[in-house]
C-alpha cells in the first residue's frame, strides 16, 4: 500500500516540478513519476539533512512534500543544464 502512495505522491510532485521548470510538454505521466521519486531520493539524501526536515519516508506532510518538490526541481534543472551542453 505504501508503494501506491509513494507513486501517487511522486506523480504529483513530478507534475508540479515539470510545470515549474517548463518541461511538461516533453514528458508524460511515467516520467513525472520518475522525476518525483528520484527527486524524493535526492531530497532525502542531500536536502533534508541540511534543512533538518524529515523525508517522505517519515511522513507525507507539507514540509516533506516541499523538500521533495525542491529535489525534483533540482533534478530537472540538472537535466536541462546537461541537455543544453549537448
C-alpha positions in Angstrom: 0.0 0.0 0.0 2.9 2.4 0.7 4.2 1.9 -2.8 1.0 3.1 -4.3 1.0 6.2 -2.0 4.6 6.9 -3.0 3.8 6.6 -6.7 0.9 9.0 -6.3 2.9 11.5 -4.3 5.8 11.1 -6.8 3.4 11.8 -9.7 2.0 14.9 -8.1 5.4 16.3 -7.2 6.9 15.4 -10.6 4.0 17.1 -12.4 4.3 20.2 -10.3 8.1 20.3 -10.8 7.8 19.8 -14.6 5.3 22.7 -14.7 7.6 24.9 -12.8 10.6 24.0 -14.9 8.6 24.2 -18.2 9.4 20.6 -19.2 5.8 19.4 -19.0 5.3 19.2 -22.8 8.4 16.9 -23.1 7.4 14.2 -20.6 4.3 12.2 -19.7 2.9 10.7 -16.6 5.6 8.0 -16.3 8.4 10.5 -16.4 6.6 12.7 -13.9 6.5 9.8 -11.5 10.2 9.0 -12.2 11.1 12.7 -11.6 9.1 12.8 -8.4 10.6 9.5 -7.0 14.2 10.4 -7.9 13.6 13.9 -6.6 12.4 12.5 -3.3 15.6 10.3 -3.2 17.8 13.3 -3.9 15.9 15.4 -1.4 16.2 12.8 1.3 19.8 12.2 0.7 21.1 15.8 0.3 18.5 18.5 1.2 16.7 17.0 4.2 19.8 16.8 6.4 20.7 20.4 5.5 17.2 21.8 6.4 16.5 19.4 9.3 13.2 18.3 7.8 12.2 14.6 7.6 12.0 12.7 4.4 8.8 11.5 2.7 9.5 8.1 4.3 8.9 9.6 7.7 5.5 11.1 6.9 3.8 12.7 3.9 3.4 16.3 5.2 3.6 19.7 3.6 7.3 20.3 4.6 8.4 16.9 3.3 6.4 17.4 0.0 8.1 20.8 -0.4 11.5 19.3 0.2 10.7 16.6 -2.3 9.5 19.2 -4.8 12.8 21.0 -4.3 14.7 17.8 -5.1 12.6 17.3 -8.2 13.2 20.8 -9.4 17.0 20.4 -8.8 16.9 17.2 -10.8 15.1 18.8 -13.7 17.5 21.8 -13.6 20.5 19.5 -13.8 18.9 17.6 -16.7 18.3 20.9 -18.6 21.8 22.0 -17.9 23.3 18.8 -19.2 20.9 18.7 -22.2 21.9 22.2 -23.2 25.6 21.3 -23.3 24.9 18.6 -25.9 
